[in-house]
Amino acid sequence: MRIKLWQLNTQAVNGYFDKIDSFNQTLKEQLLSISEPQNKTPENIEQLLKNHYYSWCKQDKNELIRVLLEKRKYLLNKSFEYTPENIENLLRVNRILSEGAEKVLSQAQKLHKTMQTLNDGFTQDFEIDGTVRVSYNGNESLIDFNPNFDKDKAPFPNPPHIMEIIDSATPTRFPQDLFSCHYDDRDREIDDDDIYCEDGWRFTLRRDCPEFQGNRCSWAFHNLADHSLYALQDIVRINDFWNEVTVIYQNFDGDKLIVEK
């Protein structure tokens, strides 16, 4: 909703704020509706998010989006079923994230050794950062993605997928990445404690599943399950992982000030 400068008159201003009042009243009624216990379901919250996602983004209502996603996650996790297929996919995601962290740490270590021997006439210092994260980039980002799943309920063409909403509401830089490492000018060795969270399954998952025994939980999976906006029902479908290592070359110019004593 915008008001154009050349239309600035009493009627235009009143009409503009009438639209805002109407929108806010409608939104208030919808939020009050899903706050009722019988209406507080993941499906209703998800539909409300899809209905308003684009307009809320334009209005910078990011906090409201996050609050609703957190409530949706809480409700879905309560009803999550530990079927053999779901357990298999939880372990799959954990394995891929663990391997991603190992790759990132190994590559960062190799680059650190290379940078230490670099003599290019420019580099006086450097920083190496590594990250692991998940993302949503369309159908190929999910397992068993059904493009027709939401079409009948959509209030408008091409509604956002819930994974798109979660992905856009999740910051992608430090310290919000699922796994991150930072190499400075000191040597260090890769340690399992960098990758794995001791007894990490207990934070979110059922501990009585024998399938988890003998499988170490990675810090990346712990952060995904415990500290992200993805519900367990979302995590089992994730199939898009991103490992990244970046190097910043630094050079400091300037005249040196000589102080005579």
N, C-alpha and C positions, 0 to 999 in steps of 0.2 A: 504494500500500500504506500503510494507516494503522492505528494502534492507538488505540482509543477509551479515554478516561480511566476510564470506569466498567467497562471490561473489563480493567483493569490487574491481572493476576495472572501467576503463573509460566508457566502454559500459554499464555496470550495472548502474553506477551513472547517465549517460545521459538518459537511459531508465526510471529510477526512476523519474527524474524530468520532463521528457516528459509526463509521466502519470499524475503527479500532475498538470502540466500546462493544459493538456487536461481536466482533471476533473474540475479545476477552471474555465476554459473557458465555459464548458458546464453549470456549476452552475450559472455563471454570466449571460449567455443567458437566463436561466430559470427564474432567479430573475428579470431580466429586462423585460421579457415577462409578468410576473404577476404584474409588476408595472404599466403596461398600464391600463388605466381606464376600458377598455372593457374586460380585462382579469383578473381584480382584483376581483375575486369571492371567497367565502369561499371554494367552491369545488376545485378550482385550487390550492389554498394554501394548502388545506388538502392533495391533491394528491401529491404535491411537498414534503410535510413533510413525507408522507408515503414512497415515493421513496427513500429519502435520510436519513431517521431517523437513521438507524443502522450505516451507515458510518459516519454521523455527530457526533453520540455519541462517536465513537472511536476517532474522531479528536477533541473532546471537543468543538464542536461548539454549546454549550448550549445557548449562547446568541442569535444566529441566530434562533434557535428553538423557543425560547421565543418570539422574535420579530414577527415571523410568526404566532404564536398562539395568540398573542395579536391582530394582525390585523384580523385574522379569527374571534375572539370573537367580535370585533367591528362591523364587517360586518354582522355577524349572529344576534347580538342583535338588529341591525337596522331593520331587517326583521322579528323579532319574532312576532308571532301571539298569541294574548291573547284569545285563544279558551277556552271553559269551561274545556276541558281536561287538557290543559296546566296550567291553573290557579289552578285546583285541584292538579296537581302534584307539582307546586311551593309551595302551602300551605302544601302539604304532606312533602316535604323536610324540610321546615321551622319547621314543628311540630316535626319531628324526631330529627333535630338538637337542638331544644329547649329542648326536653326531654333528649337528650344526655348531654347537658350542666348541666341540673338540677341533673342528676345522678352523673356526675363527681364531681360537687361541694358538693353534699351530701356525697359521698363516701370519698372525700378528708377531709371533716369536721370530719367524723367518725374516720378516720385513725389518724387525728391530735390529737383527744382526747385520742385515744389508745396510741399513741406514747408518750404523755405527762406523762402517768403513767408507762411507760416501765422501768423496772429495770433489765436489762439482763447482767449487768457487761461489756457491750461493748458500747452501744449507749450513746454518750455524746451530740450529736446534730443530727438533721435530716432535710430533705427537702422533701416536698410533692408537686408533680406537676401533674396537670390534663390536658388532651387535648381531643379535639373532631375534627375529620377530616373525609373526604371521601376518597375512594380509588377505584382502578380498579383492579379486580382479575379475569377477564374473563367474560363469558356469564352471570353468576349469578349476576354480579355487576350492570347490566342494566335492565331496564324495556323494554319489547318488543324488545329485542336484536335479530337482524337478521344476522346470521353468513354468509349468502350468499350476503350480501349487497354490499361488495366491491370486490368480487372475480373476476368479469369480467374485472374490471379496474386495477387489481393488476399487476405490472410489474414483480413480483416474487412471489413464493408460500408463504403463511402465512404472509402477510404484517401486520404490527402493526395496531391495532385499534387506532383511533384518541384519545380515552379515555386513552389508555395505554401511548400514547405520552404525553398527558396533565399530567397524574399522575406522570410520571417519571420526568417531567420538573418542578414539584411543590415540593419545599422543605417541609419536614414533621416535622421539629422541630421548636422551638420558634424562632421568633415570627410569623412564617408563618402558624401555625395551625389555623384552623377556630375559635377555642375557646381554651383558655388556662387559667389556674389558678395556683397560687403558694401560698402555705401555709408555713409560717415560724413559729417562736415560739410564735406568738401572736394569741389569740382567735379572731375569727371574725364570724359574722353571714352572712348567705346567703341573698343577696339582689337581687331584680328583676333587678336592674340596671346592675348587673353582667351578666345577661343572655340576656336581651332585649335591643334593640337599639331604642330609642325613635323616632318615625316617620321614621323608617328605610326603609320603602317601597319607599320613595321618591328618594332615591339615584340612583336606577336602574330601578325600575318598574313603570308602569303607575299608577298614583294615582287615576284615575277616575274609576277604577274597584271596584264596590261595594263589591266584594268578599273579598277584602283585609281589608275592614272596620271591626273593632272588632277583628282582628287577629294581635297580636303583632309580630313584626319582631325581630328575635333573632340576636345577634351580629354574631353568627356563619353563619347564612344565609346572612347577610349583607356582611361579609367578602368573602363568597363563590361567591356571585353575583357581588360584586364590585371590589374585590381585588385578585381574583384568575384568572386562565387562562380558566376557564369553561365558555362557552357561555350559555345563557338561554336555548337554545335548548339541551344542554348537561345536564344542571341541572335537567330538568324535567324527565330525564331518570335515574338519579342516584339512586341506590338501594343498596349501600354498605357503611355503616357508621361504624366508629371506635371510641369507647370511651375508654380512658385509664387513669389510675391513677398509678403513680409510687412513691415509697418511697425510699429515699437514707439514709441508716444508716451510721452515721459518728462517727469515733473514732479518737482521736488525742493522739498519743504516743510521748514520749520524756522526758528526764530528766528536771526537773525544776531547773532553775538557781537561787540560793539563793544569794542575795547581802547583805552583812553585812554593816550596817551603823555605 
